[in-house]
Amino acid sequence: IRRGEGCYQETDSVVSSVTTKAKGVTVTNTSTLGFRVWDVADYVIPAQEENSLFIMTNMIITMNQTQGFCPELPDKTTVCKSDANCVAGSSGTHSNGIATGRCVLFNGTVKTCEVAAWCPVEDDTHVPKPAFLKAAENFTLLVKNNIWYPKFNFSKRNILPNITTTYLKSCIYDAVTDPFCPIFRLGKIVERAGHSFQDMAIEGGIMGIQINWDCNLDRTSSLCLPRYSFRRLDTRDVDHNVSPGYNFRFAKYFSDLTGAERRTLIKAYGIRFDIIVFGKAGKFDIIPTMINIGSGLALLGVATVLCDVIVLYCMKKRYYYREKKYKYVEDYEQVGHLLNSRRRQGPSTLRPAPLSCTSGEHPEYGAVRGRP
């Protein structure tokens, strides 16, 4: 029987709340952004989510966009030779803007349809490899989980009473050495789920941090402890890898010296960590105890009937067993009529036959079988 699921117990499902906090700092030095320091406010987007946390690990950045007219990215639907190939007012599912109906130069050799959009349009053809923030592997995540079993009015949290401030500042979760530390290294979470953090960081993905609270409340509350496990939630099929990973776009707006509105568009790739809490608690209750006792007794009665059916009707020696189980009694009225008829015939007909005492026959009435 699992913890919290005894047949003598009343059970209840867990009610949970979760908050998270990420920590970690890294630096990058690229031709686009130059030298830059990245902290929590830069890579955690948004700052708070319900039971989730998104860590940006890679990105495609398009800087200094302004609203105007510019050539669309070339593909089979936007490449053109003349204005006749461009339909004014049209917008495809993957368009960056609304077509103006003009065919303009994209570069020295290729022409595309012009669009009204934030210009220059984003080019997300190539995802950076390795990941832009590959150092995120060493970032840490603090998970604070409070649980409540309303039926038993029992509550607890995953930061256990014996955990001190000093320990919390230095511990990192390890299934063997620190199984109850609520601080997790991101790289280890992905590794324990059987994946590579650096591979996952390129196009993103979704990880599940599972917290299981199965508690037997007939025991001391100190034995009600969280159990952590990890798994990747987004399906990654190597043979069918269409639209992999996890990403979204956001923009940072500002005005230039002339007062014109500009923005920096960021297509963010990253790992979303979903905290999934589940569990049951059980406590002794007389009602389920009596129900299970009654069910057990009823099953014993059914077992007896079932054995009789098998022995008396299914087995090869069923006739022998039937003889041993039952003894047949002749009808009492028929025996009486037989005796009266013999008396009328005369005394000689009533002479008893010699019988063995072990035969079970009455010396006067002949062979009469009865139930033992």
DRENNUKE-390326 format. One line per field, with one value per residue (C-alpha): x, y, z; residue number from 1; residue in one letter. Coordinates in nm, 4 decimals, padded with zeros to 6 digits. Layout:
<recs>
east	X; ...
north	Y; ...
up	Z; ...
k	NUM; ...
r	A; ...
</recs>
This chain:
<recs>
east	00.0000; 00.1390; 00.1881; -00.1443; -00.3546; -00.4273; -00.7631; -00.8459; -00.7852; -00.9817; -00.7852; -00.7547; -00.5840; -00.3247; -00.3893; -00.0722; 00.0857; 00.4275; 00.6656; 01.0038; 01.3196; 01.6120; 01.9691; 02.2753; 02.4853; 02.6799; 02.8491; 02.8519; 03.0670; 02.9291; 02.9588; 02.5900; 02.5610; 02.9244; 03.0170; 02.7092; 02.6240; 02.3096; 02.1302; 01.7905; 01.6018; 01.7326; 01.6724; 01.3659; 01.0659; 00.8174; 00.9380; 00.6644; 00.4361; 00.1910; 00.3710; 00.6258; 00.9485; 01.0992; 01.4779; 01.5961; 01.8965; 01.9185; 01.7838; 01.7642; 01.7805; 01.6690; 01.7778; 01.6504; 01.3323; 01.1063; 00.7662; 00.7955; 00.8268; 01.0904; 01.1411; 01.0056; 01.2353; 01.2752; 01.0836; 00.8687; 00.5719; 00.7559; 01.0173; 00.8990; 01.0063; 00.7584; 00.4766; 00.2340; 00.3605; 00.2686; -00.0917; -00.1477; -00.3052; -00.2207; -00.0590; 00.0516; 00.0610; 00.4368; 00.4482; 00.6209; 00.3821; 00.1169; 00.2123; 00.2130; 00.1945; 00.5461; 00.8371; 01.1657; 01.5270; 01.6051; 01.9740; 02.1808; 02.0270; 01.6948; 01.3664; 01.0831; 00.7436; 00.7530; 00.5640; 00.4525; 00.6097; 00.8630; 01.1786; 01.4189; 01.2173; 01.3396; 01.5541; 01.5154; 01.6449; 01.9451; 01.9314; 02.2599; 02.4730; 02.5929; 02.3251; 02.3717; 02.3443; 02.5052; 02.6255; 02.2626; 02.3470; 02.4927; 02.2012; 01.9991; 01.6275; 01.4678; 01.1253; 00.9025; 00.6035; 00.3262; 00.0751; -00.2527; -00.4830; -00.8161; -00.9957; -00.7379; -00.6442; -00.2798; -00.0305; 00.3423; 00.6062; 00.9066; 01.1514; 01.1567; 01.1804; 01.5371; 01.6654; 01.8574; 01.9387; 02.3051; 02.2238; 01.9825; 02.2508; 02.4947; 02.2956; 02.2186; 01.9690; 02.1206; 01.9101; 02.1658; 02.3373; 02.0748; 01.7346; 01.5350; 01.7262; 01.4771; 01.7481; 01.8165; 02.0934; 01.9338; 02.1868; 02.1285; 01.7508; 01.7820; 02.0512; 01.8381; 01.5600; 01.7996; 01.8785; 02.1665; 02.1230; 02.3413; 02.1364; 01.8076; 01.9236; 01.9587; 01.5899; 01.4328; 01.1919; 00.9710; 01.0895; 00.8706; 00.9774; 00.7454; 00.6893; 00.5128; 00.3539; 00.2254; 00.1708; 00.0458; -00.0945; -00.1326; 00.2430; 00.4358; 00.4195; 00.8000; 00.7692; 00.5541; 00.8295; 00.8469; 00.9890; 01.1347; 01.1524; 01.2231; 01.1123; 01.0990; 00.7401; 00.7684; 00.7990; 01.1281; 01.1057; 01.4304; 01.2521; 00.9792; 01.1371; 00.8915; 00.8652; 01.0851; 01.1547; 00.9922; 01.0178; 00.8274; 00.8884; 00.8904; 01.0108; 01.1743; 01.0523; 01.2360; 01.2553; 01.5541; 01.6869; 01.4268; 01.1411; 01.0697; 00.9551; 01.1936; 01.2143; 01.4490; 01.2757; 01.3903; 01.2905; 01.3615; 01.4420; 01.4586; 01.3502; 01.0228; 01.0226; 00.6748; 00.6382; 00.3819; 00.2633; 00.0562; -00.0050; -00.2487; -00.2723; -00.4431; -00.5646; -00.7489; -01.1283; -01.3782; -01.6104; -01.3670; -01.2353; -01.5806; -01.6584; -01.3412; -01.4030; -01.7549; -01.6240; -01.3669; -01.6289; -01.8508; -01.5610; -01.5067; -01.8688; -01.8274; -01.5087; -01.6973; -01.9665; -01.7078; -01.5131; -01.8328; -01.9160; -01.5676; -01.5499; -01.9070; -01.9484; -01.6091; -01.3645; -01.3301; -01.4224; -01.7254; -01.9638; -01.7460; -01.7262; -02.1010; -02.1621; -01.9444; -02.0969; -02.4656; -02.6723; -03.0121; -03.3269; -03.6285; -03.9651; -04.1177; -04.4690; -04.3479; -04.1732; -04.4941; -04.7052; -04.4510; -04.4669; -04.8475; -04.8653; -04.6242; -04.8280; -05.1427; -04.9624; -04.8828; -04.6173; -04.3839; -04.3240; -04.2040; -03.9119; -03.6092; -03.3067; -02.9777; -02.7856; -02.4490; -02.4458; -02.2077; -02.4343; -02.6409; -02.9685; -03.2538; -03.3223; -03.6974; -03.7399; -03.4663; -03.2199; -03.2956; -03.0323; -03.0262; -02.8048; -02.5272
north	00.0000; 00.3387; 00.6022; 00.7741; 00.5036; 00.2492; 00.0717; 00.1851; 00.5546; 00.8525; 01.0304; 01.3861; 01.5524; 01.8238; 02.1979; 02.3835; 02.7228; 02.7816; 03.0768; 03.0786; 03.2866; 03.2594; 03.3727; 03.4004; 03.6534; 03.6187; 03.8401; 03.8425; 04.0277; 04.0376; 04.2637; 04.3515; 04.4315; 04.4703; 04.3904; 04.3314; 04.1951; 03.9818; 03.9432; 03.8114; 04.1198; 04.0605; 03.6887; 03.6076; 03.7037; 03.7886; 03.8461; 03.6222; 03.3523; 03.1139; 02.7884; 02.8566; 03.0406; 03.1227; 03.1544; 03.3071; 03.1137; 03.2283; 03.5118; 03.6817; 04.0590; 04.3207; 04.6659; 05.0173; 04.9297; 05.2150; 05.2111; 05.2611; 05.0830; 04.8188; 04.4978; 04.1731; 03.8780; 03.6670; 03.3398; 03.1702; 03.3997; 03.7350; 03.7199; 03.9260; 04.0603; 04.3476; 04.5228; 04.2865; 04.0066; 04.1984; 04.2378; 04.5600; 04.5081; 04.1390; 03.9781; 03.6166; 03.4089; 03.4635; 03.8218; 04.0941; 04.3621; 04.4660; 04.4593; 04.7966; 04.6483; 04.7547; 04.5283; 04.6656; 04.5544; 04.3438; 04.3304; 04.3733; 04.0764; 03.9843; 04.1757; 04.1256; 04.2810; 04.5939; 04.5978; 04.8581; 04.7289; 04.7809; 04.8170; 04.6552; 04.3325; 04.0500; 03.7770; 03.4625; 03.2200; 03.1132; 03.0461; 03.1261; 02.8222; 02.7768; 02.9405; 03.3123; 03.2645; 02.9223; 03.0088; 02.9788; 02.6152; 02.7306; 02.9554; 02.8405; 02.8217; 02.8426; 02.6751; 02.7570; 02.5262; 02.5406; 02.2557; 02.2026; 01.9054; 02.0756; 01.7608; 01.7112; 02.0802; 01.9833; 02.2199; 02.2126; 02.3626; 02.2229; 02.4380; 02.1974; 02.3094; 02.1804; 02.3917; 02.6955; 03.0214; 02.9224; 02.5876; 02.7479; 02.9875; 02.7086; 02.3976; 02.2705; 01.9881; 01.6427; 01.3268; 01.1543; 01.4190; 01.6986; 01.5505; 01.8200; 02.1300; 02.3507; 02.5150; 02.3553; 02.4104; 02.4463; 02.2243; 01.9430; 01.9618; 01.9021; 01.6384; 01.4379; 01.4370; 01.2711; 01.5683; 01.8053; 02.1613; 02.3107; 02.1389; 02.2407; 02.6001; 02.6632; 02.6342; 02.6142; 02.3693; 02.2982; 02.1192; 01.9825; 01.9917; 01.7443; 01.7609; 01.4610; 01.4830; 01.1364; 01.1454; 00.9031; 01.1359; 00.8508; 00.8901; 01.1940; 01.4976; 01.5011; 01.1965; 01.3919; 01.4985; 01.6258; 01.4012; 01.5716; 01.4353; 01.5924; 01.5334; 01.7143; 01.8048; 01.9138; 01.6213; 01.6102; 01.3676; 01.3434; 01.1985; 01.4653; 01.7863; 02.0499; 02.3695; 02.2470; 02.4134; 02.7151; 03.0823; 03.4112; 03.7752; 04.0935; 04.4484; 04.7337; 05.0758; 05.4084; 05.7434; 05.8783; 06.2358; 06.3514; 06.2064; 05.9245; 05.5994; 05.3082; 04.9605; 04.6675; 04.3404; 04.0246; 03.6722; 03.4894; 03.1185; 02.9576; 02.6941; 02.7223; 02.5409; 02.4234; 02.3247; 02.0437; 01.9519; 01.6416; 01.4029; 01.2399; 01.2157; 00.9448; 00.9268; 00.6570; 00.6698; 00.4143; 00.4340; 00.3113; 00.0566; -00.0999; -00.0857; -00.2785; -00.5346; -00.5934; -00.6258; -00.8817; -01.0948; -01.0838; -01.2018; -01.4979; -01.6048; -01.5731; -01.7817; -02.0686; -02.0731; -02.0543; -02.3502; -02.5566; -02.4820; -02.5814; -02.9036; -03.0240; -02.9318; -02.8843; -03.1438; -03.5006; -03.6559; -03.4296; -03.7273; -03.8670; -03.5292; -03.4831; -03.8188; -03.7143; -03.3692; -03.4670; -03.7610; -03.8037; -03.8600; -04.0393; -03.8707; -03.9496; -03.9999; -04.2528; -04.4558; -04.4570; -04.5842; -04.8612; -04.9815; -04.9834; -05.1888; -05.4452; -05.4764; -05.5471; -05.8236; -06.0100; -06.0542; -06.2539; -05.9555; -05.7428; -05.9698; -05.7385; -05.8199; -05.8588; -05.5347; -05.4139; -05.1512; -04.9496; -04.9310; -04.6444; -04.8388; -04.8732; -05.2385; -05.1958; -04.9515; -05.0609; -04.8296; -04.4697; -04.2042; -03.8822; -03.5791; -03.6319
up	00.0000; -00.0947; 00.1685; 00.2345; 00.0633; 00.3379; 00.3023; 00.6557; 00.5760; 00.4522; 00.1758; 00.0482; -00.2519; -00.2124; -00.2550; -00.3497; -00.4151; -00.5748; -00.6002; -00.7734; -00.7742; -01.0170; -00.9558; -01.1760; -01.3700; -01.6947; -01.9572; -02.3387; -02.5903; -02.9472; -03.2490; -03.2233; -02.8525; -02.7497; -02.3893; -02.1782; -01.8336; -01.8009; -01.4677; -01.3523; -01.4723; -01.8266; -01.8821; -01.6659; -01.8813; -01.7374; -01.3841; -01.2341; -01.3734; -01.2121; -01.1273; -01.4049; -01.4802; -01.8202; -01.8575; -02.1867; -02.3195; -02.6826; -02.8973; -03.2356; -03.1938; -03.4483; -03.3367; -03.4119; -03.5946; -03.7080; -03.8735; -04.2493; -04.5849; -04.6614; -04.8655; -04.7221; -04.6556; -04.9714; -04.9957; -05.2592; -05.1859; -05.1678; -05.4464; -05.7458; -06.0837; -06.1199; -05.9348; -06.1047; -05.8782; -05.5592; -05.4388; -05.2444; -04.9006; -04.8810; -04.5789; -04.5546; -04.2368; -04.2115; -04.3383; -04.1386; -04.2675; -04.5203; -04.8903; -05.0700; -05.4189; -05.5180; -05.6153; -05.4745; -05.4367; -05.1301; -05.2195; -05.5334; -05.7164; -05.5499; -05.5559; -05.3057; -05.2433; -05.0297; -04.6975; -04.4480; -04.1269; -03.8510; -04.0608; -04.1115; -04.0860; -03.8646; -04.0199; -03.8071; -04.0692; -03.8618; -03.4872; -03.3073; -03.2197; -02.9503; -02.7377; -02.6675; -02.2887; -02.2637; -01.9120; -01.7944; -01.7232; -01.3907; -01.2900; -00.9888; -00.9186; -00.5731; -00.5550; -00.2571; -00.2291; 00.0325; 00.0487; 00.2358; 00.2890; 00.3711; 00.4882; 00.7647; 00.8080; 00.7566; 00.5938; 00.5252; 00.2959; 00.1137; 00.3139; 00.6069; 00.9729; 01.0079; 00.7136; 00.8355; 00.6575; 00.6400; 00.4802; 00.2325; 00.1095; 00.0286; -00.0661; -00.4162; -00.4694; -00.5048; -00.4943; -00.2691; -00.0568; -00.0444; -00.1405; 00.0420; -00.0692; -00.2642; -00.4795; -00.8188; -01.0734; -01.4182; -01.5938; -01.3426; -01.3863; -01.7611; -01.7095; -01.4641; -01.7251; -01.9707; -02.1974; -02.2712; -02.1448; -02.4198; -02.6927; -02.5336; -02.4824; -02.8585; -02.9520; -02.6075; -02.4502; -02.1509; -01.8371; -01.5593; -01.1938; -01.0213; -00.6446; -00.4950; -00.1488; -00.0487; 00.3274; 00.5912; 00.8574; 01.1074; 01.1490; 01.2666; 01.0377; 01.0066; 00.7764; 00.5299; 00.2886; -00.0713; -00.3433; -00.6516; -01.0051; -01.3448; -01.7028; -02.0344; -02.1211; -02.4851; -02.7256; -02.9141; -03.2068; -03.4031; -03.7082; -03.7104; -03.5904; -03.7178; -03.5092; -03.2229; -02.8902; -02.7259; -02.8221; -02.8314; -02.9220; -02.7187; -02.7858; -02.5957; -02.7118; -02.6992; -02.8825; -03.0737; -03.0591; -03.3116; -03.1062; -03.3511; -03.1909; -03.2248; -03.0825; -03.0370; -03.1275; -02.9495; -03.0472; -02.7234; -02.7079; -02.3689; -02.1211; -01.9351; -01.6022; -01.4976; -01.1312; -01.1020; -00.7507; -00.6769; -00.3901; -00.1497; 00.2262; 00.4287; 00.7895; 00.9879; 00.9669; 01.0984; 00.7953; 00.5249; 00.7767; 00.8283; 00.4558; 00.3739; 00.6497; 00.5153; 00.1624; 00.2783; 00.4535; 00.1463; -00.0682; 00.1654; 00.1065; -00.2672; -00.2489; -00.0814; -00.3490; -00.6255; -00.4841; -00.4664; -00.8287; -00.9461; -00.7413; -00.8034; -01.1698; -01.3340; -01.1983; -01.3290; -00.9923; -00.9469; -00.8958; -00.6177; -00.4427; -00.4828; -00.3117; -00.0189; 00.0145; -00.0121; 00.1249; -00.0353; 00.1812; 00.0340; 00.0642; 00.4092; 00.2741; 00.0157; 00.2896; 00.4994; 00.2081; 00.1467; 00.5100; 00.5168; 00.1999; 00.3436; 00.6645; 00.4625; 00.2721; 00.5914; 00.8567; 00.6362; 00.4138; 00.7030; 00.7935; 00.8145; 00.6112; 00.7945; 00.7730; 00.8845; 01.1576; 00.9513; 00.6496; 00.7882; 00.7181; 00.9656; 01.0519; 01.0140; 00.7268; 00.4940; 00.3179; 00.4068; 00.3475; 00.5401; 00.5771; 00.8275
k	1; 2; 3; 4; 5; 6; 7; 8; 9; 10; 11; 12; 13; 14; 15; 16; 17; 18; 19; 20; 21; 22; 23; 24; 25; 26; 27; 28; 29; 30; 31; 32; 33; 34; 35; 36; 37; 38; 39; 40; 41; 42; 43; 44; 45; 46; 47; 48; 49; 50; 51; 52; 53; 54; 55; 56; 57; 58; 59; 60; 61; 62; 63; 64; 65; 66; 67; 68; 69; 70; 71; 72; 73; 74; 75; 76; 77; 78; 79; 80; 81; 82; 83; 84; 85; 86; 87; 88; 89; 90; 91; 92; 93; 94; 95; 96; 97; 98; 99; 100; 101; 102; 103; 104; 105; 106; 107; 108; 109; 110; 111; 112; 113; 114; 115; 116; 117; 118; 119; 120; 121; 122; 123; 124; 125; 126; 127; 128; 129; 130; 131; 132; 133; 134; 135; 136; 137; 138; 139; 140; 141; 142; 143; 144; 145; 146; 147; 148; 149; 150; 151; 152; 153; 154; 155; 156; 157; 158; 159; 160; 161; 162; 163; 164; 165; 166; 167; 168; 169; 170; 171; 172; 173; 174; 175; 176; 177; 178; 179; 180; 181; 182; 183; 184; 185; 186; 187; 188; 189; 190; 191; 192; 193; 194; 195; 196; 197; 198; 199; 200; 201; 202; 203; 204; 205; 206; 207; 208; 209; 210; 211; 212; 213; 214; 215; 216; 217; 218; 219; 220; 221; 222; 223; 224; 225; 226; 227; 228; 229; 230; 231; 232; 233; 234; 235; 236; 237; 238; 239; 240; 241; 242; 243; 244; 245; 246; 247; 248; 249; 250; 251; 252; 253; 254; 255; 256; 257; 258; 259; 260; 261; 262; 263; 264; 265; 266; 267; 268; 269; 270; 271; 272; 273; 274; 275; 276; 277; 278; 279; 280; 281; 282; 283; 284; 285; 286; 287; 288; 289; 290; 291; 292; 293; 294; 295; 296; 297; 298; 299; 300; 301; 302; 303; 304; 305; 306; 307; 308; 309; 310; 311; 312; 313; 314; 315; 316; 317; 318; 319; 320; 321; 322; 323; 324; 325; 326; 327; 328; 329; 330; 331; 332; 333; 334; 335; 336; 337; 338; 339; 340; 341; 342; 343; 344; 345; 346; 347; 348; 349; 350; 351; 352; 353; 354; 355; 356; 357; 358; 359; 360; 361; 362; 363; 364; 365; 366; 367; 368; 369; 370; 371; 372
r	I; R; R; G; E; G; C; Y; Q; E; T; D; S; V; V; S; S; V; T; T; K; A; K; G; V; T; V; T; N; T; S; T; L; G; F; R; V; W; D; V; A; D; Y; V; I; P; A; Q; E; E; N; S; L; F; I; M; T; N; M; I; I; T; M; N; Q; T; Q; G; F; C; P; E; L; P; D; K; T; T; V; C; K; S; D; A; N; C; V; A; G; S; S; G; T; H; S; N; G; I; A; T; G; R; C; V; L; F; N; G; T; V; K; T; C; E; V; A; A; W; C; P; V; E; D; D; T; H; V; P; K; P; A; F; L; K; A; A; E; N; F; T; L; L; V; K; N; N; I; W; Y; P; K; F; N; F; S; K; R; N; I; L; P; N; I; T; T; T; Y; L; K; S; C; I; Y; D; A; V; T; D; P; F; C; P; I; F; R; L; G; K; I; V; E; R; A; G; H; S; F; Q; D; M; A; I; E; G; G; I; M; G; I; Q; I; N; W; D; C; N; L; D; R; T; S; S; L; C; L; P; R; Y; S; F; R; R; L; D; T; R; D; V; D; H; N; V; S; P; G; Y; N; F; R; F; A; K; Y; F; S; D; L; T; G; A; E; R; R; T; L; I; K; A; Y; G; I; R; F; D; I; I; V; F; G; K; A; G; K; F; D; I; I; P; T; M; I; N; I; G; S; G; L; A; L; L; G; V; A; T; V; L; C; D; V; I; V; L; Y; C; M; K; K; R; Y; Y; Y; R; E; K; K; Y; K; Y; V; E; D; Y; E; Q; V; G; H; L; L; N; S; R; R; R; Q; G; P; S; T; L; R; P; A; P; L; S; C; T; S; G; E; H; P; E; Y; G; A; V; R; G; R; P
</recs>
